[in-house]
Amino acid sequence: MQQVIKEYLEQAKVGRKQVYKNMAVYPLLSDYSLSLEYILLDEALGSGVIEVTEVDNHGAVPNLKVHNKSQRMVLILDGEELVGAKQNRIVNTTILIAAGATVVIPVSCVEQGRWSYNTPWFHSEERIMPSRMRAMKSEQVQRSVRAHGVYQADQSAIWADIGERASRRAAMSPSMAMARIYEKDRSSLEEYLEHFSLIGSQVGAVFLINGKVVGMDGFGKPETFSRTFKKLVESYALDAIDWIEEGKDHKASKSEVTKFIQGTLACSLETHAAVGLGTDCRLESGKLTGFALSLDDKVVHMSIFARLDGVKGRSQTSRMARFSRRSENRVG
């Protein structure tokens, strides 16, 4: 499986950076060939070909049930938010669901103060969890799947992160919903979105905030990245907005991106049976954490994040504003 990851990363070329304020995006360009046909969560929910519900009438915070009624596979991405039912949830890892299959998927709650039905089913508001929360969750899931074979996160840590960020952003709500943070910063998110655009053959991107690489998302084909581009940019921009240092000019160098990719190639790798189809590959080093979902020796989705120094799986968002000043977070 190491060779599968290596082949994917070595085929990717780093394009010209795009910058707005304290955030930079370096496109990843590739002719990588993934022949799988699938639809994404938003399209599947919008067309009614999948149903996402609580596992039963009582519900269970760390699990949801997905019934794929279509004749195509459905790809659900790590960190995507499902809204409705008894609590809003985010997905703990990327999952590929077979045509006609019913699968119980691992999730985490992002709405602490509600446990009652809004609707029987979940829908999408086209949001992905902010990138630093995804990084924290990645470390938590890594430990969980290694120790217990289940893709669980630290629910208390996620609630704490949301609460701290909501307090900083003046985005508190009665149910302490992550959604309120997005709503509060919507106008700023729109500003960031206006300054980033897709280019041809783009399968992914490396994202920098305050001059430092914070993460990378890549897919097996450009069509998937183009459909998730807006959601991903917003998930990183929400951190950029949170960490902005007015009056400071941070240089975002291509060399940092190259180091990050080289660091990914040097990560240790563990493989596990994926929740749905394929193989879940967990990547880890002292400075990086992440995963790749592969099927038939091809990468479907890869997410890699820079770790916050000294934080092993439990991210402390009160420290995040100081992330940009930590030279030790550079990947070398």
Backbone hydrogen bonds, N-H to C=O, Kabsch-Sander energy under -0.5 kcal/mol:
donor,donor_aa,acceptor,acceptor_aa,energy
5,I,1,M,-1.9
6,K,2,Q,-2.4
7,E,3,Q,-2.7
8,Y,4,V,-1.8
9,L,5,I,-2.4
10,E,6,K,-2.6
11,Q,7,E,-1.2
12,A,8,Y,-0.7
12,A,9,L,-0.6
13,K,29,L,-3.1
15,G,13,K,-0.6
15,G,27,P,-3.0
18,Q,25,V,-2.2
20,Y,23,M,-2.6
23,M,20,Y,-2.4
24,A,208,L,-2.5
25,V,18,Q,-2.8
26,Y,206,V,-2.7
28,L,204,G,-2.5
29,L,13,K,-3.2
29,L,27,P,-0.6
30,S,201,S,-2.5
34,L,32,Y,-0.7
35,S,33,S,-0.5
38,Y,36,L,-0.5
39,I,73,M,-2.4
41,L,75,L,-1.2
44,A,40,L,-2.6
45,L,41,L,-2.9
46,G,42,D,-2.6
47,S,43,E,-2.0
48,G,45,L,-0.8
49,V,44,A,-1.7
50,I,44,A,-1.0
51,E,67,H,-2.0
53,T,51,E,-0.5
53,T,65,K,-2.5
54,E,120,P,-0.5
60,A,63,N,-0.5
63,N,60,A,-1.8
64,L,105,I,-1.9
65,K,53,T,-2.9
66,V,103,V,-2.9
67,H,51,E,-2.7
68,N,66,V,-0.6
68,N,101,A,-3.1
69,K,49,V,-2.8
69,K,67,H,-0.8
70,S,49,V,-0.6
73,M,37,E,-0.8
74,V,97,I,-2.0
75,L,39,I,-2.9
76,I,74,V,-0.6
76,I,95,I,-3.1
79,G,91,V,-2.9
80,E,77,L,-2.1
81,E,127,R,-2.4
82,L,89,R,-3.1
83,V,123,H,-3.1
85,A,121,W,-1.0
87,Q,84,G,-0.6
89,R,82,L,-2.4
90,I,108,S,-2.5
91,V,80,E,-1.8
92,N,106,P,-2.3
95,I,76,I,-3.1
97,I,74,V,-3.0
97,I,95,I,-0.6
100,G,70,S,-1.0
101,A,98,A,-1.8
103,V,66,V,-2.7
105,I,64,L,-2.7
105,I,103,V,-0.6
107,V,62,P,-1.8
108,S,90,I,-2.3
110,V,88,N,-2.4
112,Q,176,M,-0.9
113,G,175,S,-2.5
114,R,111,E,-1.0
116,S,86,K,-1.1
118,N,85,A,-1.9
118,N,119,T,-0.5
122,F,52,V,-2.1
123,H,83,V,-2.6
129,M,79,G,-2.6
131,S,235,S,-1.7
133,M,130,P,-0.6
134,R,130,P,-2.0
135,A,131,S,-2.2
136,M,132,R,-2.2
137,K,133,M,-2.6
138,S,134,R,-2.4
139,E,135,A,-1.7
140,Q,136,M,-1.8
141,V,137,K,-3.0
142,Q,138,S,-2.2
143,R,139,E,-1.9
144,S,140,Q,-2.1
145,V,141,V,-2.9
146,R,142,Q,-1.7
147,A,143,R,-2.3
148,H,144,S,-3.0
149,G,144,S,-0.7
149,G,145,V,-0.8
150,V,144,S,-0.9
152,Q,150,V,-1.4
155,Q,153,A,-1.1
158,I,154,D,-2.0
159,W,155,Q,-2.4
160,A,156,S,-2.3
161,D,157,A,-2.4
162,I,158,I,-2.4
163,G,159,W,-2.6
164,E,160,A,-2.5
165,R,161,D,-2.5
166,A,162,I,-2.8
167,S,163,G,-1.9
168,R,164,E,-2.2
169,R,165,R,-2.7
170,A,167,S,-0.9
171,A,166,A,-3.3
176,M,173,S,-1.6
178,M,110,V,-2.6
180,R,177,A,-1.0
181,I,177,A,-0.5
181,I,178,M,-1.1
182,Y,178,M,-1.3
183,E,179,A,-2.3
184,K,180,R,-2.5
185,D,181,I,-1.9
186,R,183,E,-1.2
189,L,185,D,-2.5
190,E,186,R,-2.2
191,E,187,S,-1.5
192,Y,188,S,-2.0
193,L,189,L,-2.6
194,E,190,E,-1.7
195,H,191,E,-0.5
195,H,192,Y,-1.7
196,F,193,L,-1.5
202,Q,199,I,-1.2
203,V,28,L,-2.4
203,V,201,S,-0.6
204,G,28,L,-1.2
205,A,217,D,-2.2
206,V,26,Y,-2.4
207,F,215,G,-3.1
208,L,24,A,-3.0
209,I,212,K,-2.5
210,N,22,N,-2.8
212,K,209,I,-1.7
214,V,207,F,-2.8
215,G,207,F,-1.4
216,M,304,I,-2.5
217,D,205,A,-2.0
218,G,302,M,-2.5
219,F,203,V,-2.2
220,G,300,V,-1.6
224,T,221,K,-0.9
225,F,221,K,-1.2
226,S,222,P,-2.8
227,R,223,E,-1.4
228,T,224,T,-1.2
228,T,225,F,-0.6
229,F,225,F,-1.2
232,L,228,T,-2.5
233,V,229,F,-2.8
234,E,230,K,-2.2
235,S,231,K,-1.9
236,Y,232,L,-1.8
237,A,233,V,-2.9
238,L,234,E,-2.2
239,D,235,S,-0.5
239,D,236,Y,-0.6
240,A,236,Y,-2.0
241,I,237,A,-2.8
242,D,238,L,-1.4
243,W,239,D,-2.1
244,I,240,A,-0.8
246,E,244,I,-0.6
248,K,245,E,-1.9
250,H,248,K,-0.6
251,K,249,D,-0.5
253,S,251,K,-0.7
256,E,253,S,-0.7
257,V,253,S,-0.9
258,T,254,K,-2.3
259,K,255,S,-2.3
260,F,256,E,-2.0
261,I,257,V,-2.3
262,Q,258,T,-2.4
263,G,259,K,-2.7
264,T,260,F,-1.8
265,L,261,I,-2.0
266,A,262,Q,-1.2
267,C,264,T,-1.3
268,S,284,E,-2.6
270,E,282,R,-2.2
272,H,280,D,-2.3
274,A,278,G,-1.7
277,L,96,L,-3.1
279,T,294,S,-2.8
280,D,272,H,-2.8
281,C,279,T,-0.6
281,C,292,A,-3.2
282,R,270,E,-3.3
282,R,280,D,-0.6
283,L,281,C,-0.5
283,L,290,G,-2.2
284,E,268,S,-1.8
285,S,288,L,-2.3
289,T,305,F,-2.2
290,G,283,L,-1.8
291,F,303,S,-2.5
292,A,281,C,-2.1
293,L,301,H,-2.8
294,S,279,T,-2.5
294,S,292,A,-0.5
295,L,298,K,-2.3
298,K,295,L,-0.8
300,V,293,L,-3.4
301,H,293,L,-1.3
302,M,218,G,-2.7
303,S,291,F,-2.5
304,I,216,M,-2.1
305,F,289,T,-3.2
306,A,214,V,-1.7
307,R,287,K,-2.8
311,V,308,L,-2.0
312,K,310,G,-0.7
313,G,311,V,-1.2
315,S,313,G,-0.6
317,T,315,S,-0.7
319,R,316,Q,-2.1
320,M,317,T,-1.0
321,A,317,T,-0.5
322,R,319,R,-1.8
323,F,320,M,-2.0
325,R,322,R,-1.6
326,R,323,F,-1.9
327,S,325,R,-1.1
329,N,326,R,-1.9
330,R,327,S,-1.7
332,G,330,R,-0.6
